[in-house]
Amino acid sequence: MISSLRGRVASASGGTLVIDVSGVGYLVNATPAFVLSSREGHEVFVHTALIVREDAMTLFGFASRDELDVFELLIGVTGVGPKSALGVLSAMSPAEVARAVHDDDDAAFRRVSGIGPKTAKLITVSLAGKVAVPTAGAAGAPVASGGVADDVLAALTGLGWSEKLAGEAIAETLEAADPAEAASVPALLRLTLARLGPAQQAARAR
């Protein structure tokens, strides 16, 4: 069983990373936000789940243990395969999954591509009591380390966003994010991309 990998990012594109560990390249499926935050040539650490099927062995990688734990819970739900579970974590943070389950909000899961109404309801029912809703953080605006914000800014400018627009979006995202999200490059990148989406549409409309 491969439970984690630490190595150099050989390539990062789409929804996959190739991580070079002592000369062996491991193909790892990951969320788009995590892939975007991973720089080729830099070291990365991922928590992994190895899914074994008759015709393939597939690795799924996550930036945090919380994401891996939620992934493993999701694939235990009838109708939710590894790709669908990864899709949920591409659209929602572990805290958002926990909140949706706690609130019996299956609509949150229906918004994920590939998750239908019956499966969404099964997720909320099956995970009830298995995921803890995080307590509210300390009062005040969350603070991200300069490194986290800088990494997100570098990823966004690499995708073609202007430094000004990306910086403004990051600042606005930090004001609304909880401390855990503000301290995580993949989480902050995902939230900022969601915020930039409407901005891109408005820019195209002009």
Backbone torsions as a table, in degrees:
resi	resn	phi	psi	omega
1	MET	NA	132.0	177.0
2	ILE	-100.9	109.8	-175.8
3	SER	-99.3	-16.8	177.1
4	SER	-163.7	160.7	177.5
5	LEU	-138.3	141.9	171.6
6	ARG	-132.5	121.8	-179.0
7	GLY	-173.1	-172.2	-178.4
8	ARG	-88.5	139.2	177.9
9	VAL	-76.1	111.3	178.9
10	ALA	-81.8	-36.2	176.1
11	SER	-157.5	152.9	180.0
12	ALA	-146.6	114.9	179.8
13	SER	-158.2	147.5	178.4
14	GLY	58.8	-118.8	179.7
15	GLY	-115.3	23.4	-178.5
16	THR	-135.2	152.0	171.8
17	LEU	-122.7	147.2	166.5
18	VAL	-111.9	116.8	-177.2
19	ILE	-107.7	120.8	-179.5
20	ASP	-87.0	112.3	178.0
21	VAL	-115.5	103.2	179.8
22	SER	53.9	42.9	175.9
23	GLY	88.9	-4.3	177.9
24	VAL	-106.3	125.3	-179.2
25	GLY	-93.6	120.0	179.1
26	TYR	-102.8	126.0	176.5
27	LEU	-85.4	119.9	-174.9
28	VAL	-122.5	126.2	173.7
29	ASN	-82.0	134.0	-177.3
30	ALA	-146.9	171.6	177.9
31	THR	-70.1	150.0	178.2
32	PRO	-55.4	-37.6	179.8
33	ALA	-63.4	-40.9	179.8
34	PHE	-68.4	-40.1	178.4
35	VAL	-62.6	-44.6	-179.4
36	LEU	-63.9	-30.1	-178.6
37	SER	-84.0	-7.3	-178.1
38	SER	-95.6	122.9	-176.4
39	ARG	-99.5	133.2	178.9
40	GLU	-59.7	134.4	-179.7
41	GLY	92.0	-13.7	-179.8
42	HIS	-96.3	155.1	178.5
43	GLU	-77.3	145.2	178.6
44	VAL	-139.7	150.3	174.9
45	PHE	-121.6	131.2	179.3
46	VAL	-132.7	141.1	168.6
47	HIS	-83.5	134.9	-173.0
48	THR	-127.1	155.5	171.6
49	ALA	-125.3	127.7	178.5
50	LEU	-99.5	115.8	179.3
51	ILE	-100.5	119.2	-177.0
52	VAL	-105.3	123.2	175.0
53	ARG	-121.7	171.0	-178.6
54	GLU	-59.3	-34.9	-174.2
55	ASP	-109.1	2.1	-177.3
56	ALA	-165.5	155.5	170.1
57	MET	-121.7	120.2	-172.5
58	THR	-122.4	132.4	178.1
59	LEU	-98.4	135.9	173.6
60	PHE	-119.2	132.1	-175.1
61	GLY	-120.4	148.0	-175.7
62	PHE	-139.1	148.5	-178.4
63	ALA	-73.5	-27.5	-177.1
64	SER	-131.4	157.7	177.6
65	ARG	-65.8	-33.8	178.8
66	ASP	-59.7	-43.3	179.5
67	GLU	-62.9	-42.8	178.7
68	LEU	-62.6	-43.7	-179.6
69	ASP	-60.9	-43.4	179.5
70	VAL	-67.1	-39.6	177.4
71	PHE	-57.2	-46.8	-177.7
72	GLU	-66.9	-33.0	175.0
73	LEU	-68.5	-41.5	-177.8
74	LEU	-64.0	-41.8	-177.6
75	ILE	-72.0	-9.0	174.9
76	GLY	-85.8	-5.4	179.1
77	VAL	-87.1	133.6	179.3
78	THR	-56.3	127.5	177.8
79	GLY	92.5	-4.8	179.9
80	VAL	-109.2	109.4	177.0
81	GLY	-90.8	176.0	-179.1
82	PRO	-58.0	-40.7	-178.9
83	LYS	-67.4	-38.8	177.8
84	SER	-67.4	-40.0	178.6
85	ALA	-63.2	-40.4	177.2
86	LEU	-65.1	-36.0	177.4
87	GLY	-62.4	-39.2	177.6
88	VAL	-61.4	-45.4	-177.5
89	LEU	-75.3	-15.3	173.3
90	SER	-75.7	-28.2	-176.7
91	ALA	-101.1	-22.4	-174.7
92	MET	-135.8	143.8	174.4
93	SER	-80.2	163.7	175.6
94	PRO	-54.9	-38.0	179.2
95	ALA	-65.1	-38.2	179.1
96	GLU	-69.8	-36.3	175.4
97	VAL	-62.8	-47.1	-179.6
98	ALA	-60.5	-42.5	-179.7
99	ARG	-65.1	-42.5	-179.9
100	ALA	-63.7	-40.3	178.3
101	VAL	-66.1	-45.3	-179.6
102	HIS	-59.9	-39.0	-178.1
103	ASP	-88.3	2.4	-176.2
104	ASP	54.4	41.0	-176.1
105	ASP	-96.2	78.1	-178.8
106	ASP	-69.5	-18.4	178.1
107	ALA	-60.5	-32.6	179.5
108	ALA	-61.9	-36.1	-180.0
109	PHE	-81.5	-28.0	177.9
110	ARG	-65.6	-23.2	179.3
111	ARG	-75.4	-9.6	179.0
112	VAL	-84.6	130.1	179.9
113	SER	-57.8	130.0	177.8
114	GLY	93.2	-6.4	178.9
115	ILE	-105.6	112.6	180.0
116	GLY	-87.1	174.7	-177.2
117	PRO	-57.3	-44.3	-178.4
118	LYS	-65.9	-42.9	-179.9
119	THR	-66.8	-39.0	179.4
120	ALA	-60.8	-43.0	179.3
121	LYS	-67.0	-38.8	178.3
122	LEU	-61.6	-37.0	179.4
123	ILE	-61.8	-48.5	-177.7
124	THR	-64.9	-36.7	-179.7
125	VAL	-72.9	-45.1	-175.5
126	SER	-70.0	-32.2	-177.0
127	LEU	-93.4	-3.1	179.8
128	ALA	-56.7	126.7	179.4
129	GLY	84.0	-4.8	-177.7
130	LYS	-103.3	-15.2	178.6
131	VAL	-123.7	134.6	-177.5
132	ALA	-95.1	134.6	176.7
133	VAL	-77.7	124.1	-178.9
134	PRO	-64.7	144.6	177.9
135	THR	-73.8	156.1	-179.0
136	ALA	-64.2	143.9	-179.8
137	GLY	-77.3	-177.5	-179.9
138	ALA	-65.0	154.1	-179.7
139	ALA	-63.4	152.8	178.3
140	GLY	107.6	166.5	-178.1
141	ALA	-71.4	140.0	178.0
142	PRO	-66.1	150.3	-178.7
143	VAL	-122.0	128.5	176.1
144	ALA	-102.8	146.5	176.9
145	SER	-66.6	153.8	179.6
146	GLY	-56.3	-35.3	-178.8
147	GLY	-62.5	-41.6	-179.7
148	VAL	-64.8	-50.7	-179.7
149	ALA	-62.3	-39.5	179.7
150	ASP	-65.2	-40.6	179.7
151	ASP	-64.8	-41.3	178.8
152	VAL	-66.0	-41.2	178.5
153	LEU	-61.9	-41.9	179.4
154	ALA	-64.0	-40.2	179.9
155	ALA	-65.6	-41.9	-177.7
156	LEU	-69.5	-41.8	178.0
157	THR	-67.0	-31.6	176.2
158	GLY	-66.4	-24.6	178.2
159	LEU	-86.3	-4.3	176.6
160	GLY	109.9	-4.4	178.0
161	TRP	-73.9	147.7	176.1
162	SER	-71.2	151.5	-179.2
163	GLU	-61.8	-36.3	-179.6
164	LYS	-64.7	-50.7	-178.0
165	LEU	-65.2	-42.6	179.7
166	ALA	-63.9	-42.6	-179.9
167	GLY	-63.1	-41.1	178.7
168	GLU	-64.6	-40.9	-179.3
169	ALA	-66.4	-39.3	178.4
170	ILE	-63.1	-45.0	-179.7
171	ALA	-61.0	-43.1	179.7
172	GLU	-66.7	-38.3	179.6
173	THR	-65.3	-40.9	-179.9
174	LEU	-61.5	-33.6	-179.7
175	GLU	-65.0	-30.7	-176.2
176	ALA	-99.8	-15.3	-174.3
177	ALA	-79.0	153.3	173.6
178	ASP	-83.3	165.0	-174.3
179	PRO	-56.7	-37.9	-178.8
180	ALA	-65.1	-41.7	179.3
181	GLU	-68.9	-37.3	-178.9
182	ALA	-67.2	-22.7	-178.2
183	ALA	-95.4	-0.9	-177.1
184	SER	-113.5	123.5	179.5
185	VAL	-59.8	-51.3	-179.6
186	PRO	-59.4	-42.2	-178.4
187	ALA	-67.3	-44.9	-179.4
188	LEU	-66.1	-37.6	178.2
189	LEU	-64.9	-43.8	-179.6
190	ARG	-61.6	-45.5	-179.4
191	LEU	-66.2	-38.5	-179.9
192	THR	-69.3	-38.3	176.6
193	LEU	-62.2	-39.0	178.3
194	ALA	-64.1	-36.9	178.8
195	ARG	-71.6	-35.0	-178.9
196	LEU	-74.3	-21.8	-178.6
197	GLY	-54.3	-55.1	178.1
198	PRO	-60.7	-33.8	179.9
199	ALA	-65.0	-38.1	179.1
200	GLN	-66.4	-41.7	179.4
201	GLN	-63.6	-40.9	179.6
202	ALA	-64.9	-38.2	-179.3
203	ALA	-65.6	-38.7	179.7
204	ARG	-70.0	-29.2	-177.6
205	ALA	-74.7	-22.5	-178.6
206	ARG	-76.5	NA	NA
